[in-house]
Amino acid sequence: MGEVTFSALASEPTRTSLYGDPTTPIPHTYLGRLADLIVVAPATAHLIARYAIGLADDLLTATLLATDAPVLRARRCTPRCGNSRRSKKILRCFAAVVSRARTRVRTPRGRRRRRRRMAEPAAIFELVQRILRGYRGPLSGRRVLISAGGTREAIDPVRVIANRSSGRQGYALAEVARRLGADVTLVTTLERPLALDVASSIEVLRVESAQQLHDTMIDRASDSDCIIMAAAVTDFTVEPSSVKLKKDAGVRRCTSS
């Protein structure tokens, strides 16, 4: 298929060159600003590596670097190449920015392995619709309130009482609830990325202390159909000092949260 065919099917001119387009002198910035979503299909291991390290020597990679829009990549490479240690390291460089369209296939013995070819166009299109339009499911019209992460109780401007909660459970619950159609409010103490297909449609409220978490949950509870409390609340709190405490100041009195 040539440029004329693609232009006719898309009703838009096909662009292949980084420079030299008389209608758009700097096409990569124009395309980057115009896009609501960029789909890279297929996304080869070579392209992913170039994107991850910031190369911009052609129109595609330059556009990817110039856009603020989410990027959906439909990976195409052999399992050995895609699952190699170096490939996984590259993918981690921009895992929070790029979503993936992946498929699996069952072997005759029933085991599952990744396909070497790209995800089916219908699967990619379905994911594009979810990202741009949202998804209506069995929880449509319901409001779900979820808390996540571990609270932090200030001792002074430097020190806190905290715990090691990762917040993964609360974030996973929020993502699933949104995919089922619910209007989700996530009250969290963490800065974690949400899945690309639901990130823009989940309301995220940031808190830090147990008291802030309590007040926010109480404030939103009356408007919610379901409340899931997945946050890890610290067991103790102290009256915080406005200045950094000296080492010889002693241990401040703790009270239950």
C-alpha positions, 0 to 999 in steps of 0.5 A, a space after each residue: 500500500 502506498 501513500 495515496 491509498 493511506 491518504 484516501 482511506 484516512 481522508 488526511 494527507 499521509 506524511 512520511 518525511 521529517 521535513 519538506 512538507 510545503 503544507 506543514 513546515 514542521 510536521 512533528 510539532 503540528 501532529 504532536 499538538 493535534 493528537 488526542 492519542 498516538 497509536 504505534 502499530 507495529 511497535 518493533 523492538 528497534 523503534 521502542 529502543 529509539 523512543 526510550 533513549 530519545 532519538 528523533 531522526 524520523 517523523 515518527 520518533 520526533 512526533 512521539 517526543 513532541 506530543 503530550 498525548 498518550 501513546 499506545 504501542 502494539 508491540 511486535 517482536 519475538 518472545 526471546 527478543 521482547 522478554 530479554 533483560 535489555 528489552 525489559 529495562 528499556 520498557 521500564 524507562 517509559 512504562 508510565 507513559 506508554 500503554 501496550 496492546 498485547 495478545 496471548 494465544 494458547 498452544 496445542 498443549 494449553 500453555 499460553 505464550 505471547 504472539 510474535 505478531 502484532 495484536 489484532 486491529 480489532 483489539 487495538 481499536 477497542 482499546 483506543 475506544 476505551 482510552 478516548 471514550 471510556 467504557 460502560 459496564 455493569 457498574 455504570 452510574 455507580 459511584 465508588 470511593 476508594 482509599 489507597 497508600 500508607 498515611 504519613 504522620 509528621 513528627 517535625 518538618 523532616 521526620 514522619 511516622 509511615 509504613 511501607 504500603 505500596 498502594 497497589 491494591 487500592 490503585 488496582 481496585 480503582 482501575 477495575 471499578 472504572 473499567 466496569 463503568 463506575 465513577 471512581 474517586 481515589 483518595 491516595 497518599 501516593 504518586 503512582 501512575 494509573 493505567 492509561 485507559 482509565 487514568 483520565 477518568 478517575 478522580 484522584 484526591 491527594 492526602 497525607 495524614 490519617 486525619 486528612 484521609 479521614 476527613 476526605 473519606 467522610 466528606 465524599 462518603 455520602 455521595 458514594 454507592 460503594 466505599 473500599 478502604 484499602 489504605 494502610 493507616 498508621 497506628 500512631 500519630 504525634 503532635 508535630 513540631 513546627 521546627 526540626 527537633 534536636 536529637 536530645 529533645 527526647 521521644 514525643 508522645 504518641 497517640 492512637 490514630 
